[in-house]
Amino acid sequence: MQARSHRALRAALAEMRWLNRPLEWWAKNVAVGAMLNGRELVYQNIVHRDLARLGIDRPIHAVGSAANYSYLYLLIRSCTELPVRRVLELGCGQSTLLLDALAERADFEVVSLEHEAEWAERIGAQCRRARVLEAPLVERRIADRDSPVHDPDVHDGQGVDVLLVDGPQKSKRRSRWGALHWLEGMNSDDFLIIFDDAERRGELDTIEQAVKQLDARGIAYTATRLRSVKTQFVIAGGAMTPAVHF
Ligand SMILES: C[S@@+](CC[C@H](N)C(=O)[O-])C[C@H]1O[C@@H](n2cnc3c(N)ncnc32)[C@H](O)[C@@H]1O
């Protein structure tokens, strides 16, 4: 659109004045695919720039059921900008490889619980700092529901300040409900909880229960979501609160 007078521009300006807002609203709220894919590309660029800046050259494949780029971005920023000391991850994979490399540079502890023995072995063998522990799923009564949880006898989860929920595999309702078990032992002053796949109904059941539990215990937090091709739900308190602005 190029013109050299108001008269020539009038129709185009009127169209912009009346249509821009509804079209942008539509793209943001109804036909969101293009916007979310665009965001993923932004995160991809940031992640690769940061990996280069940090001198991390191991291959991390952010595709399929693995962590996507917005999740990897959150992990990099959290582990480099926040006072992270103890990370507990549920479900190992590409995120664990990244955490392992970050822990080598910033000196924090990473434990990843994985119920699939072979997968735990495969990822664990590639880690130098992160400990990948095979933890079979056991049935426990959690928040009035029977639910599979990574065997708490394998790891006590005490004093964790970052909890990452990305396993085990999804279920239609109350997905990864076992994550609620690990909330209890967490540092309640400075903490960060990230639920991956938070666009799914099953994960949202669990997220809702998690914030109810924090409310019931009077724990102060701020929550938000990060949307790209997948959604991460972020709950942060104390010194970890800046994460809600990442
Ligand atoms: C969403 S994945 C975990 C993702 C992990 N945080 C990552 O970034 O890759 C959830 C579970 O799927 C299983 N899983 C993921 N990728 C797998 C693979 N390539 N082979 C076998 N199992 C896999 C593991 O049991 C894992 O705990």
PDBQT file of the ligand as one rigid body, heavy atoms in Angstrom, charges set to zero:
ROOT
HETATM    1  C1  LIG A 301       6.910 -35.926  27.522  1.00  0.00    +0.000 C 
HETATM    2  S1  LIG A 301       8.077 -37.171  27.792  1.00  0.00    +0.000 S 
HETATM    3  C2  LIG A 301       9.339 -36.432  28.777  1.00  0.00    +0.000 C 
HETATM    4  C3  LIG A 301       9.941 -35.344  28.116  1.00  0.00    +0.000 C 
HETATM    5  C4  LIG A 301      11.219 -34.839  28.692  1.00  0.00    +0.000 C 
HETATM    6  N1  LIG A 301      11.024 -33.910  29.768  1.00  0.00    +0.000 N 
HETATM    7  C5  LIG A 301      11.905 -34.209  27.515  1.00  0.00    +0.000 C 
HETATM    8  O1  LIG A 301      12.122 -33.018  27.517  1.00  0.00    +0.000 OA
HETATM    9  O2  LIG A 301      12.179 -34.933  26.575  1.00  0.00    +0.000 OA
HETATM   10  C6  LIG A 301       7.251 -38.135  28.987  1.00  0.00    +0.000 C 
HETATM   11  C7  LIG A 301       7.681 -39.577  29.063  1.00  0.00    +0.000 C 
HETATM   12  O3  LIG A 301       7.646 -40.173  27.799  1.00  0.00    +0.000 OA
HETATM   13  C8  LIG A 301       8.620 -41.194  27.745  1.00  0.00    +0.000 C 
HETATM   14  N2  LIG A 301       9.488 -40.904  26.612  1.00  0.00    +0.000 N 
HETATM   15  C9  LIG A 301       9.733 -39.727  26.073  1.00  0.00    +0.000 A 
HETATM   16  N3  LIG A 301      10.509 -39.817  24.992  1.00  0.00    +0.000 NA
HETATM   17  C10 LIG A 301      10.767 -41.105  24.836  1.00  0.00    +0.000 A 
HETATM   18  C11 LIG A 301      11.533 -41.842  23.889  1.00  0.00    +0.000 A 
HETATM   19  N4  LIG A 301      12.160 -41.231  22.877  1.00  0.00    +0.000 N 
HETATM   20  N5  LIG A 301      11.603 -43.152  24.050  1.00  0.00    +0.000 NA
HETATM   21  C12 LIG A 301      10.963 -43.749  25.074  1.00  0.00    +0.000 A 
HETATM   22  N6  LIG A 301      10.201 -43.110  25.978  1.00  0.00    +0.000 NA
HETATM   23  C13 LIG A 301      10.111 -41.792  25.863  1.00  0.00    +0.000 A 
HETATM   24  C14 LIG A 301       9.373 -41.178  29.055  1.00  0.00    +0.000 C 
HETATM   25  O4  LIG A 301       8.830 -42.141  29.927  1.00  0.00    +0.000 OA
HETATM   26  C15 LIG A 301       9.065 -39.791  29.586  1.00  0.00    +0.000 C 
HETATM   27  O5  LIG A 301       9.120 -39.721  30.981  1.00  0.00    +0.000 OA
ENDROOT
TORSDOF 0
